Amino acid sequence: MKQGRPIGQRIRQCCEIVEKIGPCSYREVLAHMVGVQLENSHKYCSRALSHGLLTSNREKFPAQYSIVDGWRDLIDANGRTKKPKPRAVSRSEFKPRQNALDAVWFPTGA
């Protein structure tokens, strides 16, 4: 499974719906999601697919999504850890940006 951002509630909801109704298209998932537009339903299915929670059969149109066995374990294994806070940079470590025009106006070789 792809590491990175934690799995959101809508992606979980999408997976639960596909698990409940079986292989289905994103339009069928939309019918079970409250307050979601068609484009967002497709987005949630494709994101779940990229996380490895769903598989798709693209021989049919629209694509039919199926749930992966053990998808809940995959979500738990993702490690919902927060990103570490960025380290503060002291003034001694800070290097000012070099402006591209500085080389033209203030040449160091002359």
Buried (B, 14 or more C-beta within 10 A) or exposed (E): BEEEEEBEEBBBBBBBBBBEEEBBBBEBBBEBBEEBEEEBBBBBBBBBBEBEBBBBEEEEEBBBBBBBEEBEEBBEEBEEEEEEEEEEEEEEEEEEEEEEEEEEEEEEEE
